Amino acid sequence: MPKFRNLLAAAVVIAGAVPAAAQVGSLSDGTLNMGQKVEQAPQPVGPAGANVEKMGDWNLVCPEDTTQQLPCRLVQLMNDDQGAPVSEITIVKFATPRGPAVAAANIIVPLETLLLEQLTISVDGENPTRYPFSYCNKVGCVVELGLAEADIEAMKTGGEANIVIVPAIAPDSVVNVNMSLSGFTAAYDKAAAAN
């Protein structure tokens, strides 16, 4: 697992090193820009034309223009032990169930995840379920999954979900990503009412 994090950290450092090196000493007096303190941290920003409401550890993202009939989405960015972003989940409640699924979720994990090992998710350590990856793009690898009413109820009553992936560079280890369920019930119910 440390090798996986080190590789991710190295990729970020390398990606940022070239532009940063070009800017060193770029101020007129040859000093480095040390930043400017701000009064308030930036608020979560959704896509253009979206309202973002923070509910516990979830962001409820709803379109400003309700005539387009786009659904509200629940979004959570999940971090590793050191606070670095590792995964993101987006959940959409269906207006009408699609078979046993009452909602859909997309989970994005880093590239260089061992796809054959799939992704496992459980709520409070109960009923772990394995899902195959659907595709990878430049952002990461994506699992598209359906959520049954029992899955939603488990998330509403649970304290924490756990996502397990296997890094390709360390196939004998696993990466556990905790997904907070704080605020899930309120966000899901509000999304359901809006959709």
C-alpha positions in Angstrom: 0.0 0.0 0.0 2.8 2.5 0.8 4.3 1.8 -2.7 0.9 2.7 -4.3 0.7 6.0 -2.4 4.3 6.8 -3.1 3.7 6.2 -6.8 0.6 8.5 -6.8 2.6 11.1 -4.9 5.5 10.9 -7.3 3.2 11.3 -10.3 1.6 14.4 -8.7 5.1 15.9 -7.9 6.4 15.1 -11.4 3.3 16.6 -13.1 3.6 19.8 -11.1 7.4 20.1 -11.2 7.8 21.3 -14.8 5.4 24.2 -14.7 6.6 25.1 -11.2 10.2 25.1 -12.3 9.4 27.4 -15.1 7.8 29.9 -12.7 10.6 30.1 -10.1 11.8 33.6 -9.7 9.2 34.9 -12.1 8.3 37.9 -10.0 9.9 41.2 -11.1 12.1 41.4 -8.0 13.2 37.7 -8.3 11.3 36.5 -5.2 8.8 33.7 -5.0 5.1 34.4 -4.6 4.1 33.3 -1.0 0.3 33.4 -1.6 -2.3 35.7 0.0 -4.4 34.8 3.1 -8.1 34.7 2.5 -11.0 35.3 4.9 -12.9 32.1 4.0 -12.1 28.8 2.4 -13.6 28.3 -1.0 -17.0 26.6 -1.0 -17.7 23.4 -2.9 -18.2 24.1 -6.5 -20.4 22.0 -8.8 -20.7 22.0 -12.5 -21.8 25.3 -14.1 -25.5 25.7 -13.5 -25.6 23.6 -10.4 -26.4 24.3 -6.7 -24.2 22.5 -4.2 -25.4 21.9 -0.7 -23.1 20.4 2.0 -25.0 17.7 4.0 -22.7 16.0 6.5 -19.8 14.5 4.5 -21.9 14.6 1.3 -22.4 17.2 -1.3 -25.9 17.3 -2.8 -25.5 18.7 -6.4 -28.8 19.8 -8.1 -29.3 21.6 -11.4 -30.3 25.3 -11.1 -32.5 24.9 -14.2 -35.2 22.4 -13.1 -36.9 22.4 -16.5 -34.1 20.1 -17.9 -35.3 17.3 -15.6 -31.7 16.4 -14.6 -31.5 14.5 -11.3 -29.8 15.7 -8.1 -26.7 13.8 -7.3 -25.0 12.9 -4.0 -21.2 13.2 -4.2 -18.4 12.4 -1.8 -14.7 12.6 -2.3 -12.9 10.1 -0.1 -9.4 10.4 1.2 -6.7 8.0 2.4 -5.1 8.0 5.9 -2.9 11.0 5.0 -5.9 13.0 3.6 -5.0 12.6 0.0 -8.0 12.1 -2.3 -8.3 8.5 -3.5 -11.8 7.9 -4.7 -15.1 9.6 -5.5 -18.6 8.3 -5.4 -21.7 9.8 -7.1 -25.2 8.4 -6.4 -28.4 9.2 -8.3 -31.8 8.1 -7.1 -34.1 6.8 -10.0 -37.5 8.4 -10.3 -38.9 4.8 -10.9 -37.0 1.6 -10.0 -35.1 -0.2 -12.7 -35.5 -3.8 -11.8 -34.2 -4.2 -8.3 -32.2 -1.0 -8.5 -33.7 2.1 -6.9 -30.4 4.2 -7.5 -27.2 4.0 -9.4 -23.7 4.8 -8.3 -20.4 5.5 -10.0 -17.2 5.0 -8.0 -14.0 6.4 -9.4 -10.6 5.0 -8.2 -7.0 5.7 -9.3 -5.5 4.4 -12.5 -3.1 1.5 -11.8 -5.8 -0.3 -9.8 -5.7 -4.0 -10.4 -9.0 -4.4 -12.4 -9.2 -8.1 -12.2 -9.5 -8.0 -8.4 -12.6 -5.8 -8.8 -13.9 -3.4 -6.1 -15.5 -4.5 -2.9 -17.9 -2.4 -0.8 -19.4 -3.1 2.6 -21.4 -1.1 5.1 -20.2 -1.4 8.7 -18.3 -4.5 7.7 -21.5 -6.4 6.7 -22.5 -8.0 3.4 -19.4 -7.2 1.3 -20.2 -7.1 -2.4 -17.8 -7.2 -5.3 -18.3 -5.2 -8.5 -16.4 -5.3 -11.8 -14.8 -2.2 -13.3 -16.7 -0.7 -16.2 -14.0 1.3 -17.9 -10.9 3.6 -17.2 -10.3 7.0 -18.6 -7.7 9.8 -17.8 -9.5 10.5 -14.5 -9.4 7.0 -13.1 -11.2 3.6 -13.3 -14.9 3.5 -12.9 -17.3 1.0 -11.4 -21.0 1.6 -12.4 -23.4 -0.2 -10.0 -27.0 -0.5 -9.1 -28.2 0.0 -5.5 -31.2 -1.9 -4.2 -33.5 -0.6 -1.5 -31.7 -2.8 1.0 -28.4 -1.2 0.0 -29.8 2.3 0.5 -31.4 1.3 3.9 -28.0 -0.1 5.0 -26.3 3.2 4.1 -29.0 5.2 5.9 -28.6 3.2 9.1 -24.9 2.6 8.9 -22.0 4.6 10.2 -19.4 4.0 7.6 -18.9 2.1 4.3 -15.6 0.6 3.2 -14.3 0.4 -0.3 -11.5 -2.1 -1.0 -9.3 -2.0 -4.1 -6.0 -3.7 -5.0 -3.1 -1.6 -6.5 -1.6 -3.1 -9.6 1.9 -2.4 -8.4 1.3 -4.2 -5.1 -1.1 -7.1 -5.9 -0.6 -8.7 -2.5 -1.9 -5.7 -0.7 -5.2 -3.9 -0.5 -6.2 -0.2 -0.2 -9.1 0.4 2.2 -11.0 3.6 1.5 -13.6 4.7 4.2 -16.8 6.4 3.0 -18.6 8.4 5.6 -22.3 8.0 5.8 -22.7 11.1 7.9 -25.4 13.2 6.2 -26.3 10.4 3.7 -29.9 10.0 4.8 -30.7 13.7 4.7 -29.0 14.1 1.3 -30.6 11.0 -0.2 -34.1 11.9 1.0 -33.7 15.5 -0.3 -32.5 14.2 -3.7 -35.4 11.8 -3.9 -37.9 14.6 -3.2 -36.3 16.8 -5.8 -36.1 14.1 -8.5 
